[in-house]
């Protein structure tokens, strides 16, 4: 395994849309756990969820893709990703 695959990134993921936070939050937590990502939800509302994730870049990419498809009771319009900490350049 190369060093690039071993690097862990920290990113803030902001999900925007018509979101049912009551069902989407547990879904996000399960999806992150399946991918082996550390995550913390920092903000939730009917149209915005912000979370911080940590893990390999490829798995964060998979997390973004999963959230964009999401469960059937949410409509994700956009996902924004922002690096956190030392990997922000």
MARVOFI-187613 format. One line per field, with one value per residue (C-alpha): residue in three letters; residue number from 1; z, x, y. Coordinates in pm, 1 decimal, m for minus. Layout:
residu	[ALA,...]
num	[NUM,...]
pz	[Z,...]
px	[X,...]
py	[Y,...]
This chain:
residu	[UNK,UNK,UNK,UNK,UNK,UNK,UNK,UNK,UNK,UNK,UNK,UNK,UNK,UNK,UNK,UNK,UNK,UNK,UNK,UNK,UNK,UNK,UNK,UNK,UNK,UNK,UNK,UNK,UNK,UNK,UNK,UNK,UNK,UNK,UNK,UNK,UNK,UNK,UNK,UNK,UNK,UNK,UNK,UNK,UNK,UNK,UNK,UNK,UNK,UNK,UNK,UNK,UNK,UNK,UNK,UNK,UNK,UNK,UNK,UNK,UNK,UNK,UNK,UNK,UNK,UNK,UNK,UNK,UNK,UNK,UNK,UNK,UNK,UNK,UNK,UNK,UNK,UNK,UNK,UNK,UNK,UNK,UNK,UNK,UNK,UNK,UNK,UNK,UNK]
num	[1,2,3,4,5,6,7,8,9,10,11,12,13,14,15,16,17,18,19,20,21,22,23,24,25,26,27,28,29,30,31,32,33,34,35,36,37,38,39,40,41,42,43,44,45,46,47,48,49,50,51,52,53,54,55,56,57,58,59,60,61,62,63,64,65,66,67,68,69,70,71,72,73,74,75,76,77,78,79,80,81,82,83,84,85,86,87,88,89]
pz	[0.0,m91.6,147.8,m47.6,40.0,407.3,440.4,633.4,543.0,744.0,552.6,628.0,413.5,376.5,233.4,96.8,m17.7,109.9,397.3,659.5,925.6,1155.1,908.0,721.8,1027.5,1132.4,765.7,741.0,1062.4,942.2,600.3,755.9,990.9,700.4,523.5,837.1,851.3,1167.8,1156.3,1367.6,1281.6,1357.9,1221.7,1112.5,972.9,720.8,435.5,555.8,729.8,811.5,919.2,961.1,835.6,863.8,665.0,333.2,41.7,m158.8,124.3,172.0,m202.1,m149.7,143.6,m77.4,m348.5,m98.3,51.8,m292.1,m359.1,1.2,131.9,m63.3,174.5,111.8,m191.5,m202.8,m424.3,m358.8,m155.1,m68.1,65.9,250.3,378.4,752.1,926.1,781.4,453.1,361.9,78.0]
px	[0.0,144.4,176.5,m89.5,m346.4,m243.8,m290.4,m594.4,m772.6,m1014.2,m1294.2,m1615.2,m1900.4,m2200.2,m2511.4,m2781.9,m3132.2,m3469.2,m3337.1,m3524.1,m3253.8,m3433.3,m3380.9,m3073.8,m2848.5,m2860.6,m2815.5,m2502.9,m2363.2,m2415.7,m2265.8,m1955.2,m1913.9,m1936.5,m1661.2,m1447.6,m1456.0,m1457.4,m1743.4,m1906.0,m2228.3,m2189.6,m2512.7,m2851.3,m3163.1,m3434.7,m3217.5,m2857.1,m2640.3,m2275.9,m2040.6,m1671.4,m1517.1,m1170.0,m1017.4,m854.9,m944.1,m1095.9,m1333.4,m1436.2,m1513.5,m1731.1,m1903.7,m1986.1,m2126.1,m2336.8,m2476.4,m2558.9,m2772.3,m2893.8,m3203.7,m3528.0,m3686.2,m3425.7,m3344.1,m2977.9,m2926.7,m2557.9,m2262.2,m1974.3,m1641.8,m1387.4,m1050.0,m990.5,m659.0,m315.3,m443.8,m619.5,m422.1]
py	[0.0,340.0,632.7,823.1,556.0,567.9,946.4,1048.6,1368.4,1577.4,1744.7,1928.6,1801.1,2031.2,1866.5,2096.4,2007.8,1891.7,1684.9,1487.5,1511.2,1266.0,980.7,1108.1,1156.0,786.5,690.3,910.5,763.2,404.0,480.3,641.8,344.8,99.0,292.8,308.5,689.8,896.9,1145.6,1413.5,1594.6,1965.6,2118.5,1990.7,2154.9,2074.0,2204.2,2168.6,1909.0,1970.4,1697.0,1651.6,1330.2,1184.6,902.7,812.1,1042.3,756.3,667.5,1030.3,1034.4,725.6,897.8,1196.5,970.4,777.3,1097.6,1236.9,928.9,912.1,741.1,775.5,1030.6,1305.1,1518.2,1623.0,1928.4,1993.3,1872.4,2101.6,1972.4,2184.4,2061.6,2108.9,2164.6,2097.8,1948.9,2276.3,2432.5]
